[in-house]
Amino acid sequence: MSAPDTNTETQERQHRGPLWGIWGALAVVAILLVWWLAAALSGEEPDPGQAVAPAEAAEQAETPPASD
């Protein structure tokens, strides 16, 4: 049940700013999602000349050097 003194025209004006903000945020999220999907599906492989991954570096650091 709604209040007896509801003025929808005033409420529309009062809610216009927040609604535009919500729509703007949704648009930004949609653009970022499309950008992220395009980057993920581009098929580019990582450069083999890049530095060793941290997990691999930790494994290499724990391995003692071979003795002759």
WOCORZI-V116830 format. One record per backbone hydrogen bond with DSSP energy under -1.0 kcal/mol. NH is the residue of the N-H (numbers start at 1). CO is the residue of the C=O. If there is no record, write none. Layout:
nh->NH co->CO
nh->NH co->CO
This chain:
nh->6 co->3
nh->11 co->7
nh->12 co->8
nh->13 co->9
nh->14 co->10
nh->15 co->11
nh->19 co->15
nh->20 co->16
nh->21 co->17
nh->22 co->18
nh->23 co->19
nh->24 co->20
nh->25 co->21
nh->26 co->22
nh->27 co->23
nh->28 co->24
nh->29 co->25
nh->30 co->26
nh->31 co->27
nh->32 co->28
nh->33 co->29
nh->34 co->30
nh->35 co->31
nh->36 co->32
nh->37 co->33
nh->38 co->34
nh->39 co->35
nh->40 co->36
nh->41 co->37
nh->50 co->47
nh->57 co->53
nh->58 co->54
nh->59 co->55
nh->60 co->56
nh->61 co->57
nh->62 co->58
nh->63 co->59
